[in-house]
């Protein structure tokens, strides 16, 4: 593509764009005259608004052997060095451009004239590089790093085939490591025997055979009440209850003591 006497290696044909866009720096470089003022406000991809410097009309743009008049919006922005211009969808419709994605070709036709462009050649690697990366390789003394690279654990050295030590010393270290692990496993299962009588019969519930318990003194707001005769099966109640309230409470508890599962451990 070329505009006037200036060749443009690459331009972006955006089917979604509604305008032809030219950077202000390129416009001044090409010397295309004075732009006309415009009231157009552009909304960019980041949702920000930009006011163009103006518009220039009927610029002759040559694509291949075809020459088309095009209007460009002039905008002050930092252009991509690989793509200086953005061409809108009507520009492609003017010359009946057909893009074949499978064949990687773009065909432009005007009347009986035909021009075919290779998309593969158009999208070749850029000729300019904005930045370069460099990796410096320093040759190090490999032998000095061997002690740090060699595993310390004897079992690990045996598994990866490290022959730093002779076979006898290696087997001796492995045997010591295995003996240490075995002694740890054997000592882990030790237990002490408790001198307690073994009873085969399970203990009876307290509601059937109440144990003799030592009653401990309580605070002034609590007192003991007994569910069984002869002061057995004690329970703790509030000392603020009246005699009638206490009798009603104990009556309900005695009727449901099996359901409650009242037990006392010896």
Beta strands, then each sheet from edge to edge (+ up, - down):
strand 1: 2-3
strand 2: 6-7
strand 3: 12-13
strand 4: 21-23
strand 5: 41-43
strand 6: 49-51
strand 7: 54-63
strand 8: 66-75
strand 9: 85-87
strand 10: 97-100
strand 11: 105-110
strand 12: 113-118
strand 13: 222-226
strand 14: 234-238
sheet 1: 2+ 1- 7+ 8- 4- 9+ 3+
sheet 2: 5+ 6-
sheet 3: 10+ 11- 12+
sheet 4: 13+ 14-
end
